[in-house]
Amino acid sequence: MSWNESLNTVLNRFAEFSKLSPDTSRGLATVANVPVKHLDKKTHELIALAVAITTRCDTCIALHAKEAVSIGVTKEEVAQALSVAISLNAGAAASYTAKTFDALSSFSVTQ
């Protein structure tokens, strides 16, 4: 399935869900449509793409990639933003490695 097909499928299914749970749909729309006041649109979309890869959200990637292309974001800009996300995600893994060893110690796991 293509990215466009995938995005359209999710949006159509979410429209079905929205009919069953309009309050949830309105709440998401409110959060998603907050005006960008302090960041330019390009920065906003680059952050959104970086967050999308760290949360592993294919739909988020599709939505924000489409918007990024429409406003002229370059592949180099996206690569830099995603590099930051990758470095932080690896940093999070290192941090949680330390927490895991701390948890092991608290449960008296021996080497």
N, C-alpha and C positions, 0 to 999 in steps of 0.2 A: 504494500500500500504506500502511496506517496505521502509526503508531508501534508500537502493540501487536502488529500482525501482523509487522512487521519484527523487533521484539525477539524474539518467539516463534520466528520462522524462524531467527534467528541462534543462539538458545539450543538449538533442536532440532538444528541442524547441528553445533554445538559438542559436543553430547552424543554425536553419531556420532563425531566426532573423538576425543573422550575415551575411547571404547572402543578406538580404535586406538593412542592415545598417553596412557595413564592417568597416567604420571609427569608429563607436561607439565600435564595437567589438575589434578592434585593440587598441583603447584607454584603454578599460577595461583590455585587456591582458597586456598592458604595465604597468599599475599600479599594477595589480595582480601578475606580474612576476618580480617585482623588487627584485634583489638579497638581501638576508639577509646578511648584512655586519657586523652589530654591535651587533646582538643578535644571540644566538644559535638557531637552528631550533626548539628545544623543546619550548623555551621561545616564539618564534614567534607563534607557533601553540596554545599555552596556551592563549596568548593575543588574537589571532583570535577567539578562542572559547568564551572567555569572551565578546568580542565585539559582536559576533554573537548572544549571548543570550540577550544582551541589545538592539540590533536592531531587535530582533525577526525574524531572517532570517533562516528559515528551511534549505534552500540550503547551506547557509554558515556553519551551524552546521554540515550538512552531509559532506561537503567537508573537513572541518577542523577536524572533528572527525575521518574520514577515514585516513587522513594524520597523525594525532596524534597517532592512533593505529599503523600505519605502522612504525613509528619511536620509538615506545616503551614508549610513555607517559603513566603513571599510572593513574588509577582512582583517587587515592589520590591527585596527582598533578592537575588533572582537577578539582576536588572538591575544592581545595584551590583557583585556578584561578577563578572559578565560584563564590566562596564565596566573592571574592573581587568585582566582577561585581555586584553581588546582593547587597552588601553593598553600592556601589556607586550609583546604580540605586535607592535604597531607599533614599540615600542622595539627589539625584536629585529630587525625589518626594518631600522631605522636603523643598528643595530650591524653587521649583516651587509652593509649598503651600504658602510660604512667598510672592512670586511674585503675586500669585492670590489674596491674601488679600490686597496687595499693589494696584493692579488693581481695586479691589472693592472699596477701599478708594478713589481712583482717580475719580471714577464714582459716588461718594457720596452714596453708598449703605449703608443703616443703619442697625444696628443689629436688 
